[in-house]
């Protein structure tokens, strides 16, 4: 019969592997992100993944102080994301996709005859 401790050990090991893979992919998005908002979103995701890793380590080791560290990291990560978002908005670097222009719109606006 499988003991509950063995199930928790296997699940926490699997969670560490999955979160480690997610961490690697998110770091790649921070480095290769095409725009600043993409990088900010990836940094926020890194915070969430780190909180998950800390929580899994807390469950695996049974040391409950890690939960307090994860909560503190969540608060700091939220404040950092808000600060980055305000920075992007004040800088005016956020580009929303423009609607596609109609074929004859340029000619009409330039003063040309149809």
PERA-V119433 format. One line per field, one symbol per residue. ss: DSSP state (~ for helix, > for strand, _ for the rest). phi: phi as a letter, one per 20 degrees, with the letter a starting at -180 (. if undefined). psi: psi as a letter, one per 30 degrees, with the letter a starting at -180 (. if undefined). A space follows every 10 residues. Layout:
BEGIN
ss=???
phi=???
psi=???
END
This chain:
BEGIN
ss=___~~~~~~~ ~~~~~~~~~~ ~~~~~~~~~~ ~~___~~~~~ ~~~~~~~~~~ ~~~~~~~~~~ ~___~~~~~~ ~~~~~~~~~~ ~~~~~~~~~~ ~_________ ____~~~~~_ ____
phi=.eegffffff ffffffffff ffffffffff fdgfcfffff ffffffffff ffffffffff emefffffff ffffffffff ffffffffff fmefdefeff fffefffffe nfee
psi=kkleeeeeee eeeeeeeeee eeeeeeeeee egkfleeeee eeeeeeeeee eeeeeeeeee fgjffeeeee eeeeeeeeee eeeeeeeeef fgfjjkkkkk llegeeeeff gll.
END
